[in-house]
Amino acid sequence: MSRKGEPFDNAPMESFFQTLEAEHADDTNGATHAGSEHAPNRRDVFAFMEARYNRQHLHSALGYLTPEQMELSAA
């Protein structure tokens, strides 16, 4: 993530956090507010990244492939 005043570098991370928040809300019936008992913790974030984001989520920057597909094609 970039320094204050350089927002363009933050776009990929903001996109990731938006996806995390939206999909975690789906899993917890919409409860994702900070301080709620259903806010994502480290285990939730890791599980999301490994099970969904890297294996199922298509990325426009990768030609609409998943990161896993991109890794396999590069190897």
Sequence and secondary structure as in RCSB ss.txt:
>XXXX:A:sequence
MSRKGEPFDNAPMESFFQTLEAEHADDTNGATHAGSEHAPNRRDVFAFMEARYNRQHLHSALGYLTPEQMELSAA
>XXXX:A:secstr
   TT GGGGHHHHHHHHHHHHHHHHHTTT   TTSTTS  HHHHHHIIIIIITTT  BGGGTSB HHHHHHHH 
